[in-house]
Amino acid sequence: MSKLEDLVERVDRLVLRHQELKRTSALIEQQLVAVTSERDSLRSRLAAARARIDALLERLPADGSPRREGPP
């Protein structure tokens, strides 16, 4: 093959590789958006769970003895 044909073949391979990389990059970007959304959702759920636990802890007696509710 001539040098020009070799160069054309290399350029064609580079163009194909570039297209593959662009597709891969787009897929990774989509995955990043999905994972970021999932992370944000999990953080929100964690914060809500912590708030519920804190509210339950507030209801516990400070001295460790069981609370008596109602008449003795």
C-alpha distances in whole Angstrom, upper triangle without the diagonal:
4,7,8,6,7,10,11,10,13,15,15,16,19,20,21,22,24,26,27,28,30,32,32,34,36,37,38,40,42,43,44,46,48,49,50,52,53,54,56,58,59,60,62,64,64,66,68,69,70,72,74,74,76,78,79,80,82,84,85,88,88,90,88,91,91,92,95,95,98,101,102
4,5,5,6,9,10,11,12,14,15,17,18,20,21,23,24,26,27,29,30,32,33,35,36,38,39,41,43,44,45,47,48,49,51,53,54,55,57,59,59,61,63,64,65,67,69,70,70,73,74,75,76,79,80,80,82,85,85,89,88,91,89,92,92,93,96,95,98,102,103
4,5,5,6,9,10,11,12,14,15,16,18,20,21,22,24,26,27,28,30,31,32,35,36,37,38,41,42,43,45,46,47,48,51,52,52,54,57,57,58,61,62,63,64,67,67,68,70,72,73,74,76,78,78,80,82,83,86,86,88,87,90,89,90,93,93,96,100,101
4,5,5,6,9,10,10,12,14,15,16,18,20,21,23,24,25,27,29,30,31,33,35,36,37,39,41,41,43,45,46,47,49,51,51,53,55,56,57,59,61,62,63,65,66,67,69,71,72,73,75,77,77,79,82,82,86,85,88,86,89,89,90,93,92,95,99,100
4,5,5,6,9,10,10,12,14,15,17,18,20,21,23,24,26,27,29,30,32,33,35,36,38,39,40,42,44,45,46,48,50,50,52,54,55,56,58,60,61,62,64,65,66,69,70,71,72,75,76,76,78,81,81,85,84,87,85,88,88,88,91,91,94,98,99
4,5,5,6,9,10,11,12,14,15,16,18,20,21,22,24,26,27,28,30,32,33,34,36,37,38,41,42,43,44,47,48,48,50,52,53,54,57,58,58,60,63,63,64,66,68,69,70,72,74,74,76,78,79,82,82,84,83,86,85,86,89,89,92,96,97
4,5,5,6,9,10,10,12,14,15,16,18,20,21,22,24,25,26,28,30,31,32,35,36,37,39,41,41,42,45,46,47,49,51,51,52,55,56,57,58,61,62,62,65,67,67,68,71,72,72,74,77,78,81,80,83,81,84,84,85,88,88,91,94,95
4,5,5,6,9,10,10,12,14,15,17,18,20,21,23,24,25,27,29,30,31,33,35,36,38,39,40,42,44,45,46,48,50,51,52,54,55,56,58,60,61,62,64,66,66,68,70,71,72,74,76,77,80,80,83,81,84,84,84,87,87,90,93,94
4,5,5,6,9,10,11,12,14,15,17,18,20,21,23,24,26,27,29,30,32,33,34,36,38,39,40,42,44,44,46,48,49,50,53,54,55,56,59,59,60,63,64,65,66,69,70,70,72,75,75,79,79,81,79,82,82,82,85,85,88,92,93
4,5,5,6,9,10,10,12,14,15,16,18,20,21,22,24,26,27,28,30,31,32,34,36,37,38,40,42,42,44,46,47,48,50,52,52,54,56,57,58,60,62,63,64,66,67,68,70,72,73,76,76,78,77,80,79,80,83,83,86,90,91
4,5,5,6,9,10,10,12,14,15,16,18,20,21,22,24,25,27,29,30,31,33,35,36,37,39,40,41,43,45,46,47,49,51,51,53,55,56,57,59,61,62,63,65,67,67,69,71,72,75,75,78,76,79,79,79,82,82,85,89,90
4,5,5,6,9,10,11,12,14,15,17,18,20,21,23,24,26,27,29,30,32,33,35,36,38,39,40,42,44,45,46,48,50,51,52,54,55,56,58,60,61,62,64,66,67,68,71,72,75,75,77,76,79,78,79,82,81,84,88,89
4,5,5,6,8,10,11,12,14,15,16,18,20,21,22,24,26,27,28,30,32,33,34,36,37,38,40,42,43,44,46,48,48,50,52,53,54,56,58,59,60,62,63,64,66,68,69,73,72,75,73,76,75,76,79,79,82,85,86
4,5,5,6,9,10,10,12,14,15,16,18,20,21,22,24,25,26,28,30,31,32,34,36,36,38,40,41,42,44,46,47,48,50,51,52,54,56,57,58,60,62,62,64,67,67,71,70,73,71,74,74,75,78,77,80,84,85
4,5,5,6,9,10,11,12,14,15,17,19,20,21,23,24,25,27,29,30,31,33,35,36,37,39,40,42,44,45,46,48,50,51,52,54,56,56,58,60,61,62,64,66,67,70,70,73,71,74,74,74,77,77,80,83,84
4,5,5,6,9,10,11,12,14,15,17,18,20,21,23,24,26,27,29,30,32,33,34,36,38,39,40,42,44,45,46,48,49,50,53,54,55,56,59,60,61,63,65,66,69,69,72,70,73,72,73,75,75,78,82,83
4,5,5,6,9,10,10,12,14,15,16,18,20,21,22,24,26,26,28,30,31,32,34,36,37,38,40,42,42,44,46,47,48,50,52,53,54,56,57,58,60,62,63,67,66,69,67,70,70,70,73,73,76,80,80
4,5,5,6,9,10,10,12,14,15,16,18,20,21,23,24,25,26,29,30,31,33,35,36,37,39,40,41,43,45,46,47,49,51,51,53,55,56,57,59,61,62,65,65,68,66,69,69,69,72,72,75,78,79
4,5,5,6,9,10,11,12,14,15,17,19,20,21,23,24,26,27,29,30,32,33,35,36,38,39,40,42,44,45,46,48,50,51,52,54,56,56,58,60,62,65,65,68,66,69,68,68,71,71,74,77,78
4,5,5,6,9,10,11,12,14,15,17,18,20,21,22,24,26,27,28,30,32,33,34,36,37,38,40,42,43,44,46,48,49,50,52,54,54,56,58,59,63,63,66,64,67,66,66,69,69,72,75,76
4,5,5,6,9,10,10,12,14,15,16,18,20,21,22,24,25,26,28,30,31,32,34,36,36,38,40,41,42,44,46,47,48,50,52,52,54,56,57,61,61,63,62,64,64,64,67,67,70,74,75
4,5,5,6,9,10,10,12,14,15,17,19,20,21,23,24,25,27,29,30,31,33,35,36,37,39,40,41,43,45,46,47,49,51,52,54,56,57,60,60,63,61,64,64,64,67,66,69,73,74
4,5,5,6,9,10,11,12,14,16,17,18,20,21,23,24,26,27,29,30,32,33,34,36,38,39,40,42,44,45,46,48,50,51,53,54,56,59,59,62,60,63,62,62,65,65,67,71,72
4,5,5,6,9,10,11,12,14,15,16,18,20,21,22,24,26,27,28,30,31,32,34,36,37,38,40,42,43,44,46,47,48,50,52,53,57,57,59,58,60,60,60,63,63,66,69,70
4,5,5,6,9,10,10,12,14,15,16,18,20,21,22,24,25,26,28,30,31,32,35,36,37,39,40,41,43,45,46,47,49,51,52,55,55,58,56,59,59,59,62,62,64,68,69
4,5,5,6,9,10,11,13,14,15,17,19,20,21,23,24,26,27,29,30,32,33,35,36,38,39,41,42,44,45,46,48,50,51,55,55,58,56,59,58,58,61,60,63,67,68
4,5,5,6,9,10,11,12,14,15,17,18,20,21,22,24,26,27,28,30,32,33,34,36,38,39,40,42,43,44,46,48,50,53,53,56,54,57,56,56,59,58,61,65,66
4,5,5,6,9,10,10,12,14,15,16,18,20,21,22,24,25,26,28,30,31,32,34,36,37,38,40,41,42,44,46,47,51,51,53,52,55,54,54,57,57,60,63,64
4,5,5,6,9,10,10,12,14,15,16,18,20,21,23,24,25,27,29,30,31,33,35,36,37,39,41,41,43,45,47,50,50,53,51,54,53,54,57,56,59,63,64
4,5,5,6,9,10,11,12,14,15,17,18,20,21,23,24,26,27,29,30,32,33,35,36,38,39,41,42,44,46,49,49,52,51,53,52,52,55,54,57,61,62
4,5,5,6,8,10,10,12,14,15,16,18,20,21,22,24,26,27,28,30,31,32,34,36,37,38,40,42,43,47,47,50,48,51,50,50,53,52,55,59,60
4,5,5,6,8,10,10,12,14,15,16,18,20,21,22,24,25,26,28,30,31,32,34,36,37,38,41,42,45,45,48,47,49,49,49,52,51,54,58,59
4,6,5,6,9,10,11,12,14,15,17,18,20,21,23,24,26,27,29,30,31,33,35,36,38,40,41,45,45,48,46,49,48,48,51,50,53,57,58
4,5,5,6,9,10,11,12,14,15,17,18,20,21,22,24,26,27,28,30,32,33,34,36,38,39,43,43,46,45,47,46,46,49,48,51,54,56
4,5,5,6,9,10,10,12,14,15,16,18,20,21,22,24,26,26,28,30,31,32,34,36,37,41,41,44,42,45,44,44,47,47,49,53,54
4,5,5,6,9,10,10,12,14,15,16,18,20,21,23,24,26,27,29,30,31,33,35,36,40,40,43,41,44,43,43,46,46,49,52,53
4,5,5,6,9,10,11,12,14,15,17,18,20,21,23,24,26,27,29,30,32,34,35,39,39,42,41,43,42,42,45,44,47,50,52
4,5,5,6,9,10,10,12,14,15,16,18,20,21,22,24,26,27,28,30,32,33,37,37,40,39,41,40,40,43,42,45,48,50
4,5,5,6,9,10,10,12,14,15,16,18,20,21,22,24,26,26,28,30,32,35,35,38,37,39,38,39,41,41,44,48,49
4,5,5,6,9,10,11,12,14,15,17,19,20,21,23,24,26,27,29,31,34,34,37,36,39,38,38,40,40,43,46,48
4,5,5,6,9,10,11,12,14,15,17,18,20,21,23,24,26,28,29,33,33,36,35,37,36,36,39,38,40,44,46
4,5,5,6,9,10,10,12,14,15,16,18,20,21,22,24,26,27,31,31,34,32,35,34,34,37,36,39,43,44
4,5,5,6,9,10,10,12,14,15,16,18,20,21,22,25,26,29,29,32,31,34,33,33,36,36,39,42,43
4,5,5,6,9,10,11,12,14,15,17,19,20,21,23,25,28,29,32,31,33,32,32,34,34,37,40,42
4,5,5,6,9,10,11,12,14,15,17,18,20,21,23,27,28,31,29,31,30,30,32,32,34,38,39
4,5,5,6,9,10,10,12,14,15,16,18,20,21,25,25,28,27,29,28,28,31,31,34,38,39
4,5,5,6,9,10,10,12,14,15,16,19,20,24,24,27,26,29,28,27,30,30,33,36,38
4,5,5,6,9,10,11,12,14,15,17,19,23,23,27,25,27,26,26,28,27,30,34,35
4,5,5,6,9,10,11,12,14,16,17,21,22,25,23,25,24,24,26,26,29,33,34
4,5,5,6,8,10,10,12,14,16,19,19,22,21,24,23,23,26,26,29,32,33
4,5,5,6,9,10,11,13,15,18,19,22,21,23,22,22,24,24,27,31,32
4,5,5,6,9,10,11,13,17,18,21,20,21,20,19,22,21,24,28,29
4,5,5,6,9,10,11,15,16,18,17,19,18,18,21,21,24,28,28
4,5,5,6,9,10,13,14,17,16,19,18,17,21,21,24,27,28
4,5,5,7,9,12,14,17,16,18,17,16,18,18,21,25,26
4,5,5,7,11,12,15,14,15,14,13,16,16,19,23,23
4,5,5,9,9,12,11,14,13,13,16,17,20,23,24
4,5,8,9,12,12,14,13,12,15,16,19,22,23
4,6,9,12,11,12,11,9,12,12,16,19,19
4,6,9,8,9,8,8,11,12,16,19,19
4,6,6,6,7,6,10,12,15,17,17
4,6,8,10,10,13,15,19,20,20
4,6,9,10,13,16,19,20,19
4,6,9,12,15,18,20,18
4,6,9,12,16,17,15
4,6,9,13,14,13
4,6,10,12,11
4,7,8,8
4,7,8
4,7
4
